[in-house]
Amino acid sequence: MFNLGDKVVYPMHGAGVIETLESKEILGEVKSYYVLKMPIGEMKLMIPVDNVNNIGLRNIIDKSLVEGVYDILKQAAVLNDSNWNKRYRDNMVKMKTGDIFEVAQVVRDLTYRDREKGLSTGEKKMLVSAKQMLVSEISLSMDADSNGIQEYLESIINKDALN
C-alpha cells in the first residue's frame, strides 16, 4: 500500500505523486483508485489500488542512486544489430519493467543508434518516452526542476557527439 504524498513510478508513464485516494463506481462495482499527478505535462492518472502489484507501481529511487543512472548514460552504448522490430521489442521489455536503470540503457543505446544510423519512427517515439520517464523520476527524486534535469541529461548523452 502507498500513502498520499508518496512519490511513485508507474511503468511506461513515469513518476508522479499520489495526490488523493478516490472511490469510483464502474459497472456497478465500487473500486478505490490512487490519483497520481505527473510532474511533466500536468497529467493525472487513476490507478486501481487492487492492481498496483500487477502493474509494477513502485517508490521512486533514492537520490543517492541517481548518480548510477548518470553513469549508465555515460557508458558506451550496447549496439543490437538485429532488425529494428526485434530491437524495439527488446527495448520495450526494458521499458515495461519500470526499472530506471534499464530505461537509462534504452536512452543511451537509442541515442547512440540515432546518431550513427537513425531510428525508426517507433524507436524515435520510444526514445522520447524513455527520456521523459527518466526526467520525471530524477526530478522527483532530487526535488529539482524537470527542465534543469532534462538539460543535464541531454548534456550527458550528447557529450560523446561533441568529442
Residue pairs with C-beta under 8 A, 6 or more apart in sequence:
1 49
2 8
2 18
2 34
2 52
2 57
2 59
3 18
4 18
4 19
4 20
4 21
5 17
5 18
6 17
6 18
6 59
7 15
7 16
7 17
7 59
7 60
7 140
7 141
8 15
8 16
8 17
8 18
8 36
8 57
8 58
8 59
8 60
9 15
9 57
9 58
9 59
9 60
9 98
9 100
9 133
9 137
10 16
10 36
10 45
10 47
10 55
10 57
10 98
11 55
11 56
11 57
11 95
11 96
11 97
11 98
12 95
12 96
12 98
12 129
12 133
13 38
13 45
13 133
14 38
14 40
14 132
14 133
14 135
14 136
14 137
15 38
15 39
15 60
15 133
15 136
15 137
15 139
15 140
15 141
16 36
16 37
16 38
16 39
16 45
16 136
16 140
17 36
17 37
17 39
17 140
18 34
18 35
18 36
19 35
19 36
19 37
19 44
20 34
20 35
21 32
21 33
21 34
21 35
21 49
22 32
22 33
22 35
22 46
23 30
23 31
23 32
23 33
24 30
24 31
24 33
24 46
25 31
31 48
31 49
31 50
32 48
32 49
32 50
33 46
33 47
33 48
33 49
34 46
34 47
34 49
34 52
34 57
35 44
35 45
35 46
36 44
36 45
36 46
36 47
37 43
37 44
38 44
38 45
38 136
39 136
39 139
39 140
39 146
40 132
40 135
40 136
40 146
47 55
47 57
56 96
56 97
56 98
58 98
60 137
60 140
60 141
61 69
61 100
61 137
61 141
62 141
63 141
63 142
63 143
65 100
65 141
66 138
66 141
66 142
68 101
69 100
69 101
69 104
69 134
69 138
70 156
72 101
72 104
72 105
72 108
73 104
73 107
73 108
73 153
73 156
73 157
74 156
74 159
75 108
77 108
77 109
77 111
77 112
77 113
78 105
78 109
79 109
79 112
79 113
79 116
80 86
80 87
80 90
80 109
82 90
84 119
84 120
84 122
84 123
87 113
87 123
88 120
88 122
88 123
88 126
91 106
91 109
91 110
91 123
91 126
91 130
92 126
94 102
94 103
94 105
94 106
95 102
95 103
95 106
95 126
95 129
95 130
95 133
100 133
100 134
100 137
100 138
103 130
103 133
103 134
104 134
106 126
106 127
106 130
107 127
107 130
107 131
107 134
107 153
107 157
108 157
110 119
110 123
110 126
110 127
110 130
111 127
111 157
111 158
112 160
113 119
113 123
114 123
114 124
114 127
115 160
115 161
119 127
131 150
131 153
134 153
135 146
135 149
135 150
135 153
136 146
138 144
138 149
138 153
139 145
139 146
139 148
139 149
142 149
